Amino acid sequence: MGASESKLVFKQGIFRLSEEQEIPADDPYWTRFWELPESTEDVFSLFTPADIRRTRDHALHNFQTLLLAVTSRLTVLKNHPSFPDPDLAPERDVLNCIRILTRLLPYVYEAEHLEQWEDNFFWARRRRRTRQSQIAGEVLFDEAQPEDNQEATSPRAEDYEDVKPLAEELIDTLVDLLFFADFTIPRLPTVKSKVSFSIWQSGVGCNTAMGSNKTFESNRCEILRLMLTLTGKAMYLPSNTLPVQGVKAITYITTCQDKQTVLTLLCSLLNTAMKYNPASWRVPYDHVVWKDPKQILVIYCVQLLLVLLMYPIPEDGRGTPPKNYYRHYFGRLHRPQDFQFLVDGMTRILNQPMQATASYLPGSQRSVKWAPEMLVLFWETLQCNKRFRSFIIDSNRSHDFLVLCIFYAMEYRMDASKQGVVRMCVFILQTMSAEPTFAKSLNNSFEAQETLPQSIRLPRFRGSYGDYLIMSIHTLMTTSKGNLDTVYPALLIILNNIAPYIERISPSACSKVIQLFTSMSSPSFLLANESNHTLLASLLDFINIILEHKFTGKTPTRIFSFRQAVLTSYRQPISRLLDTEI
């Protein structure tokens, strides 16, 4: 069958799903869903959203049978002793089952009226005929017909066994497939089992890189995409119910108590993301290449890693709260070489657009598509691993991340679609500023500021990292045109956190503080919002802390004198405006 003909037959089969009611589960029709598609594009282009919703809403029985058929076929193939044999247990069938599930599941999640059905179908305990009873039921003695032998082979209680819910079986199958010889990993001569929990890349927990190829990486992408789809139900839940209700798929994965499974998947995702080096092979404009399997694999690894690390498991009401084992083991990393590996991997990705000054090709250095995810990963690592936080602060690598956070905040401050990235950068700075060692290190001189990208370079700057941070906060607050109102309190908290430790503020930084004070003490700002006065109070706290702890030199005196002058100057206008309002 040619490619065009197989696509036509596949499309006709999709139409039959919604046109014919209750197609039998043993109908050969179902095999076309894993035998005919030749690529991911076939499944996603031919199985349109309208087709899926029409089947879901008007032929739910067929929709359910399709889900059960492809899930069961996937499990059977994974357990087949010959998989991945092109004739007996084809790799193509497994990939198509994965693609069909990836395509269908979001349309289950979006249908609120199917919530109870979804819970029963995917998460209810099941009873299934044992393998022995299935074989016995197929045996015909002498020349007896199946009808004649029906009474002898009638089902008995012992012919059935309790099995896991369908969703748990599916997740277990996918995790095994991520480490399946000749499918996602090379065959290991020292391992007899086809499922070998071996870390994909060298790095954390592994010193020797495992061989790989484009086919293995592409297959990993297919599986990871389905796992992200399974965990993506959170996108369809109200934010206030998610921490209480949770997502059963993520709960099942993160509460797995098999240490080897957890550590292997955790380190595989982490190392794959951290080892990627865009400069090792790329052409200058690689950011426009989206279909490179290596990049897609890295993105999926980072995203699934974050889903697992950040997930708060809902309490089950049975005493001891459940443990997220991925976050638990990630928080127990302690080797300096592991931390160095993480920092190098993160900065390698985040630094890519910072290299623009070294390129003569305009636009050839843009941030990678997963830079926001890398920032989130850094923030999460700071929060869940105290040793990593100490490593960052004590080694002064915090200065690198200080500059990176300021760069991304400046780059995206005017882009409404990237406000989440800006907030993340501010929260990272706030987290680091709470560490006294970090605040003290800001007194170090900031050298080579002229090598920074134009967007964060300060003209004729001479000063410390503290001066640079103060002046950058001033720029964020005064040039964002109100886009960053929600992070003003966090920016001022950063100033208050570092205030007791900052020494010898430069005249330029002092001038920015004065300008910020002038703007925030103006009647138009104070009366524009009922909470704006708290922002001014926070800035006053910063000034007072500077005066209290570092009352030396002319700079603090200058701030103090200017504050007094401004308060005196604006006392009458504020009173007059208040009288007018009354």
N, C-alpha and C positions, 0 to 999 in steps of 0.2 A: 504494500500500500504506500503510495507516494505521500509526500508531506502535505500537499494541498488536499488530497483525498482524505487523509487521516484527520486533518483539521475540520473538514466538512462533516465527517461522521461524528467527531467529538462534539461539534456544535449542535448537530441534530439530537444527539443524546442529551445534551443540556436542555433543549426544548422539551424533550419527553419527560424530564423530571417534573415539570410543572403542569404538563398537559394530561398526564396519565396518573390516576390515583392508585396508591398502594401497589407499587411494583414489588413483586416478591423478592425477598432477600436472597434467594438462591438463583435468581435470574442471571444468566451470563451477561446481561446488559451492564452490570456494575463493573465488570472487568475493564471496560473501555476507559474508565477514569484513571487507571494506573498504567494502561498499556498504550494508549494513543498519544497523549501529549509528548512532545519532543523537547520542550524547554519550559522554563519558568514563564516566559512571555506567552506561550500558548495557553497556559492555565489562566493567567491574569487578564489576557486580552479577550479570550473567547468566553470565559466565565464572567460576564459583566455584572455590575452591581444590580441591575434590573433583573437579570436572570436569577440571582441568588435570592433577592427579596421576594420575587414572585413565587419561587419554590418554597421558601420559608413560610410565607403567609398563606399560600393556597394549597400546598401539598407537604405539610409538615411531616407526614409519615415517610415520604420519599427523602426529605431532607435528613431526617433522623437515620434512615437506612444507609444513606450515602456516608454520613459521618461514621457510623458504626462499621461499614464495609471497609473504608480506607484505613481506619484505625486498626481494625482487626488484621487486615492484610499487612499493614506495617509491622505489627508485632509478630505475625507468623513468619514473615520474611527475615526479620532480625534473628529469630530463633531457628531458622532453617540451617541445617548443618553445612550446606553448600554456599550460603550467602557470602560474598556477592558473585555467584556464578551467572554468567550472561544467559544461560539457558534454563537452569533449574530455579534460580532465585535472583532475578536481574536487579542490578543496582538502579536501573531506570524505574522500576516499579516502586521501589522505596522512595526515591526522590519525588515521583509524581504523587504518592500518598501524602508526603510532607507538604508539597505545594498546594494540594487541594485543601488540606486542613488549614494552612496559612491563609488561603483565600477565603474560606468560609467562616472561620471563628469570629472575626470582628462583627459579622452580621448577626451572630448569636448574641454577642454582648450588647449591641445597640438596641435590641428588642426587649424592652422592659417587661412586656407581657409574657416573655418566655423564661423569666428568671427562675420560676419554680421548675419548669420543664428542664432547664439547663442543669439545675442542681440535682434533679433526679437522674438525668441521663448520664452526666459525667461523674457525679460524686456519690451516688448511692452504692451500697455494697451489692455485689452480684453473686448469682449462683450459676455455675456452668457445668456442663456434663464433663466427667472425667475422660481422659484420653482412652482409658480401657473400655468404658461403656460405649464411646463412639465407635471404636473398632468392633466391639461385639455386635453392635447394632447393624453393622455393614456386612456381617458374615451370613452367607446363605448355606444351609445344610442340604446336601443332596440336590434335588431339583426343586426344592420348595421355592415359592414365590415370596416376595417381601410381605404380601398381605397375609399369607399363611403363617408367617413367623411373627406376626405383629404382637400376639399375646405373649409369646415367649420372651420377647425383647422389650416389653413395656417398661417404662422408666421406674426406677426404684430410688429411694432416698439416698442410698449409698452410691448411686450413679452420678451424684452431683457434688460439687465442692464449692466452698466459698472462695471467691477471688476478689482482688482489689477493685476499687472503683475504676471505671474506664479511664478517667483523667490521670490517676496515679499510675496505671499501667502504661499509658502513653508517655508520661514524663520519664518513667524508668527506662522505657525503650529508647527515648531520645538521648538520655544521658549515656546509655550504653553505646549508642551509635556514634557519639562524639569520640569514642575511643575504640573503634572497631577496626581490626586489621584489614588492610586492603580496601578500606572505604574512607576512613578519615585519618588513619595513621598507617605507617608502613608495618609490614609483618615483622615481628621481633623474633629472632631465632631462639631466644632463651625462654620464650613464653608460649605455652601450648594453647591457652585459651584465646579465642578470637577477640574477646573484650579485654583489653589491657589498659588499666588506669595508669597511663604514663603521661607525664607533663609534655605538652607540645613543644615548648620553647625553653631554652636555658634561661636562667635568671633566678628568681626566688624558688628555693626548693629543688633546683635542678641545675647541675653544672654542665651537662652535655646536651647539645641541641639534638632533637629528633629530626630525622629526615622528613621532608615533605615535598609536595608538588602541587601544581595548580588544581588538579582534580580533587585532591584531599581538601585543599583550602576552600574550593567551591562547595564541596559537600558539607563542610563545617558551616559555611555561610547559610546553606539551606536549613540545617538543623537549628542553628542559633536564631534564625529569623522566625521559625515556628515557636521556639521557646520564648522569644520576645513577644510574639503574638499571644501565647498562652498567658503570659504575665501582664499583658497589656490591658486586661479588664479594668485595671485601676483608672484608666482614662475615661471610663464610662460611669464611674461612681462619683457621687457628690463628695467634695473634699472633706466635709465634716463627718461622713459615715465611713470613709476609708480606714482611719485608724481603729475604729471599733469593729467594723465588719471584716476588713482585710480582703485579701485575694487568695482563695484557697490554693491556687497553683503555686504562688510564691511561698505561701506558708508551708506547703508540702516540701518544696525544694530546700528552703532555708532551715527547716527543722530536721533534715536528714541527719541521723546520728552516725552514719558510716564515715569515719574520719578519712579513710583513703579516698572515697568518692568526693567528699567536700574539698579536701586539700588539692586533689588532682585537678578538679574543675576550676577551683579558685586560682591556682597558680598558672594553669593554662590560659585562662582569660587574661590574667594580670600580665604575664610575661609576653603574650602575643601583642598586647597593646603597648607595653613599654619598650619592646625590642624594635618596633617599627621605626625605620630611619628614612624619612622622605628625601633626604639629601644624598643617600647612598646610590640611588639609581635614577632619580627623577629627571625629567626635562624641566626647564624653568617654569613652564606653565602647567605643571601637573595638577594644580587645583581645579582646572576645568575638566579633568578626567575623572568621571564619577563611577565608571563601570569597572575599574580595576579591582579584581577579586581581592588583592592584598589589602587595599584600603577598606573595602566593604567588610572584610573579616575583622579588621582592627576596630572599626566603628561598632560592629555588633558585639565584639568582645567587651569593649568599654561600656556599652549601654547595658548589657546583661549583668556585668560586674556591678555597676551602680545600682541596678534594680535589686540585686541580692544583698548588697552591703547596706543599703539605706532603708530596707524594708523593716518597719516596726511591727513585730508579730503581735496580733491582738491577744489579750489575756483570755484564757479559756475558762476562768472562774473556778479552777480546780487547785488553787494554792499557788505553787511555784510557777511563775510566768515562763512561757516557753522561751527557748534560747535560739537566737539566730546564729547558727554555727559558722556561717561565712563571715559575719562581722566579728564573731568571737575569735576565730583563728587569725583573721586579718589584724585584729587589735593586739595579737600576741607576737607579731613579728618583732624581732629585736636585734638581729645582726646588722652591724653598721654597713656591711657590704650590700645587704638587701635594701637598706634605706638609700644608699648611694645609687643603686640600680634604679629605684623608683624616682629619685630626684632627677637623674640623668634622662630617664625616659620622658618624664613630664616636661622638663625644660626644653628638651629636643623638639617636642611638638609645639609647645607654646612659643618658642623662640623663632619659629619659622618666619612669621611676618616681620620680626624685629631685624631680620637680615636684609631688609629692603635697601638699607644704605650701602650695602656692598654689591648691589646688583645694578647693572646698566640697562636692564630690560624693564621698561615701565610695566607695573602690574604683575611682574613675574613672581613676586613673593606675597602671597596672601595667606591668611590664617587657614589652617586645615579645618575641615568640616566638623571635626570632633573636638575642637579647642574648648568649647563650653563644657563638654563632658569631662575633659581633662581638668578643668578648673574645679568642677564639682568633686572629682575624685581626690584632688589635692586637699580640698576643704574637709571632706569626709575623713581622709587619712589623718589630718591634724586633730580631728575631734575624737576619733575612736582609738588612736594609738598614741599614748603619751610619750613613748620612747621616740617615735618619729618626730613628734613636736619638739622634743628636746634636741634631737639631732639637727633639725632645721634651724632652731634658734642658736644653738651653741656653735654651729659651724659657719654661721653668717650666711648660709644659703638663703636665709630669709630675705636678704637684700635683693637677690635675683627675683624672688616672687613678689616683692614689693614693687619693683619696676614693672614686672609683667602685669600685675593687677592694675596698676595705674595706666599702663598702655591700653589694655582691653577696655577699661572704663572710659578712657578718653576717646577711643576709637568709636565706641558704640553709644556714647551719651546722647546723641541726637537721633538715634535710630529706635523708633518705637518698638520694633519687633525684637530688639536685642536688650531691652531693659532688664530682663532676667539675668543676662550675663553681667551687666553693670552691677546689679544688686549682689550677685555672687562675689564679684571682685571686692566690693565694699565689705561684705561679711567676712571674707578671708582676712582683709586688713584689720578688721575689728577683732577677730580671733587672735591674730598674732600680736596686736597692740596690747592685749591683756597680759602678755608675758613681760615682766620687768626686764629680763635679759635682752629681749628684742628692743624694748624702748631705749635701753642704755646704748645698744649698738647703733642706734640712729645718730649718735653723736660722731660716728666715724665720718671722715671726709668722703664726699661723693666725687670720685675721680672719673674722668673720661665721659662726662655727661654729654659732651659734644658728639659722641658716637651713637646716641639714641636716635630713634626715628623722629622726624620733624614734629609729629603730633604731640610728643611729650618732652621735647627739648625746650629748656628754658634759656632764653637769650642771656649771655654774659653771666651765667650762673656760677657762683663760687660759694660753696657751703657744704653742709652735712646732709646725710640722708634725711634727718629730721626736718631740715629746711626744705628739702625737695618735697617731702610728704606734705608739709603745711601748705606750700605754694600750690601743689597739685590739688589738694582739697579745696583751696580757694577757687581754682579754675573750674573744678567740677560743679561747685555750688553757684558760681556766677555766670557760667557760659552755657548751662544746660537748658535755659529758657523754661524752667519749671518742670522739665521731664523727670528730674530726680528728687522731687519733693519728698517722696516716701523714704529716701535714704539720708536725708539731711540729719535726722537724729543720730543715725549710725556714724556718719562722718564726724559729727561733733563728739560722739563717744570716743572715737579714735583719738581725737585731739586731747580729750580729758585723760585717756589712759596713758598717753606718752608724756603729758605735761610734767609730772613730778621728776622725770629723768632727763628732760631735754636741757642742754646747756648751750650757752653762747648762741642764741638765735641770731641769724644774720639780719642785717638791715632790710634786705629784700623780703625775707619771710615775715619780719616784724611789720613791714609796710602792708603785706597782704592781710595780716590779721587785723590791722587798723581799717583797711578797706572793707573787710568783711563785717567788722563791727559797725562801721558807718552805715552799711547797707541794712544790716539787721536791726539797727536801732532807729531807723527812719520810721516816721508815723505810718507811711503807706504800707510798709512791710508788717509792722506790729498789728495794725488794725485790719489787715487783709484776711487774717485767719485767727480764730480764737485760741489756737495753740501755738502761734508763732512766738509768743512771748517766752515760751519754754525753750525755744531754740536760742533766743538771745541770752536767757539765763545760763544755758549750757556753755555758750561762748564766754560769758563772764566767768563761769567756773574755771574754764581753761586759763584765762588771763590771771585770775586770782591764784590758781595753783602755781603758775609760773612765778608770780610775785612772792608767794609764800616759800617756795622751795629754792628759788634761784634769784634772790634779790641782790644781784650784783651787776655792775656795768650800767650802761646807759639805756640799753634796749628795754628792759622791764620798766624802767622809770618812764620812758617815752610812751609805752603802752598805757601805763597807769595815768599819766598826765592827759593823754588824749581821751581816755575813757571818761575822766572827770569833765573835760571840756565838752565832750559830746552829750553827756547826760545833762549838763547845765544848759547847753544850747537848745536841746529838744524838750526841756521840761515844759516851757510855755506853749509851743505848738501842740504837744500832746494834750495838755490840759484844755486848750482851746477847742481841739477836735472833739474831745470827750464832752465838753459843754454843748457843742453843737448837736451831737448825737442825742443828748438828753433833751 
